């Protein structure tokens, strides 16, 4: 049970940052479904408000382990880029929140409800605002398509969600109707997700590729050179894996090279048509490193 | 504490800035492709580079990369290049959150398969997460940095970013 639980937790959280094996998660979800009717409660659509409450819980738990970068200027800068991009999506009115984590690793995460976190290690390897836009647009696409929620719901049979399920059931039955109670259940479920491990799980490739494609479109909508994401993937393909010790984890995720090929295959027109849009290098350099 | 911070900063400097500032990047053509005199499909063809031609990267710009190949400088489509893994990953090792990889697919492709290797995060281990207490104060701080619409619009205008209508259908499979 414990293993299942952990797997469910992982399944639920990882999609937040993408590389996540939905197939496996669905498998777990399916087993759970077979054994628990409770799932039905958790499988209904989340309102934006509920999604935000869950995302806040995840973010709060996450920030307990990963500190925010101290530069308020940098944080506000990333928020402006992100908000500008998110305004041009189908979910412009979520409480979009962007943050830079004070860690050297290369990473980015999207939480349900519109919170996107990028590591400082990634930001400082970028060359322009259009590359940052590519990263943020990819994460924004995960939120717009509710990829995280899909995976969380697939894990909903776990104990962690029974509280949420009960609240939802009570609301549906017209008993209770305790919105605050539900929100706090969601927030604490989010915290639990984080506490129970933020590990690598392959994300369904199709979700990753979709977020890449939509990310290119979103960056182009925002007036950026959409090749920014391609440049970031190229940079990632050059990063030497750290092959020491347990930090390594080999898995079956699409590599940056595959993702670049997918973009070449599926969005060449968007890339070409908007390639002459600004990359905004100077402002980026000033904001990120004072260069 | 302060000393630690400085030390860390120094480490970051050494590890990250040097590769960026230093050495010429090398890349290889991943197919037979044209070396053009400018970054455009209608640029004049200077040479046709066979697959696996080694090139030196001079500059990048959108869909085109400026390279030196066969003693000539010119531009090649970015999609027509592959880059070997040369950039050191974060100066960490053994960070248990090693498993935590990027939404961006951080890692590299090995020659054998599409397997990717991932790197750990300094100071972020599974234990850190397991033991982490939720930090509502940090959440509040994070949320205080949000941008509103008018702020984002002004910001975009400053950089002459013009919003475009682009349909997702253009990015559908």
Interface residues (C-beta under 8 A of the other chain):
Chain A: X17 X18 X19 X56 X57 X59 X60 X61 X62 X63 X64 X65 X66 X67 X68 X72 X75 X76 X79 X80 X81 X82 X83 X84 X87 X88 X95 X96 X97 X98 X99 X103 X104 X105 X106 X107 X108 X109 X110 X115 X119 X121 X122 X124 X125 X127 X129 X135 X138 X139 X142 X191 X194 X195 X196 X197 X198 X199 X200 X208 X211 X213 X214 X216 X217 X220 X221 X222 X223 X224 X225 X227 X230 X231 X232 X233 X234 X235 X236 X237 X238 X239 X240 X241 X242 X243 X244 X245 X246 X247 X248 X249 X250 X251 X252 X253 X254 X255 X256 X257 X258 X259 X260 X261 X264 X266 X267 X269 X270 X271 X272 X274 X275 X276 X277 X278 X279 X280 X283
Chain B: X12 X15 X16 X20 X25 X60 X61 X62 X63 X78 X79 X81 X82 X83 X84 X85 X86 X87 X88 X89 X90 X91 X92 X93 X94 X95 X96 X97 X98 X99 X100 X101 X102 X103 X104 X105 X106 X107 X108 X109 X114 X115 X116 X117 X118 X119 X120 X121 X122 X123 X124 X126 X128 X129 X130 X131 X132 X133 X134 X135 X136 X138 X139 X141 X142 X143 X145 X146 X147 X148 X149 X151 X152 X153 X155 X156 X158 X159 X160 X161 X162 X163 X164 X165 X166 X167 X168 X170 X171 X172 X173
